[in-house]
Amino acid sequence: MSPEAQRILEVFRSRGLRAGDMIHPADFGDAIVWEAGFVSDPAVREALSALFTGNYLIEHPAALELTELGEEHLYDSERPKHGARVYRVGRRLFSKADSASRFPA
């Protein structure tokens, strides 16, 4: 993923937004700079195109929506990949290694 595309997605993370949440195109600050109604930087235009075709974002008439794939890309690295379950049986504690990736965050 290009740095420009990552910067666009990071705006959603900085606001704590998840899949289905939307941001008005003019509210992306320096991640998307507009000039005369068009994205001024060609690299940012390509990044937006890649985000739309890759299904990370959905373009609406007045907003850009984060998809589930976009949310997964943004937040998946924050989830622990492994974990453990701890059970108490009488006076003893038992632990079992487990994959945390199957549990929702």
N, C-alpha and C positions, 0 to 999 in steps of 0.2 A: 504494500500500500504506500502511496506517495506521501511525503510529508504534508503536502497541502490537504490531501484527503483526511489524514489523521488530525490535522488542526481543525477541520470542519467538524469531525465527529467529537473532538474534545470539547467543543462548545456545549454539546448535549451533556457530557459528563460533568463539566464545570457547574452546570445548573441542576445536577442530580436527576436528569430526565431519563426515562426508560422507554421501551418499545411502545409505540402508539402516541408518544408525546410529540408536540410540534413546536417549531420556532419560526417566526416570520423571517423571510430571507434577509431583510434589512437589519436584523438583530444579531448577526454573526460577527460583528466588530471587524477586527483585522483579518479574520479567517476568510471572509468573502468581502472584497471591496468592490463597490458598485460605482459605475460611471455612466451617466445618461441612460440608466435603466438596464445596463448590461454589466456582466462581470468583467472587470477591467484587466485582470491578469489571465493570460492564456493557460498557464499551468493550473490555475484554480478552476477554470472552465473544464479542463480535462479531468481534474480530480472530481468535480461534481458529476460529470458524465460517467466516470468509473463507479462512483458511489450509487448512482441510479441504476446502471446496468448490472452491477454486482448485487443489487437488492439490499444495500445497506441503508438507503434513504428512499423515500417516496416523495415525489414532487406534487404538491397540491397548488391550486391557484394562489393561495395566500400564505403558504407555509411549507416547510420541509419536515417530514415525519421520519422519526427513527424507527427502523424495522427491528424485528427480533434478531435478525442476523447482525445488524448494526449494534444492538445492545450486547449481544454475545461477544462481539469483537472488542467492545469497550470495556466490559466488566469481567470477562472470563478470567483474565490474568489475576484478578483480585481474589478469586475463589481458591481455597486450598485444594490441591490435587489429591492429597491423602489425609487421612484422619484416623481416629480410633474411637471405638465405643467402649465405655466402661460400665461393667455390670457389678452390682453388689449381690452376693449370695451369702446370706448369713452375716458373718463377721469378716468375710473375705471380699476383696475386690479383684475382678478379672477384667483384662482389657483385650480387645480384639482389633487388630489392624483392619482398616476398611478404606475403600475408595470414596472420598468425599465428593467426587465429581458427579455422582448420581443423585446427590441430595441438593434440593434447591437452596439458593442463597437466602 
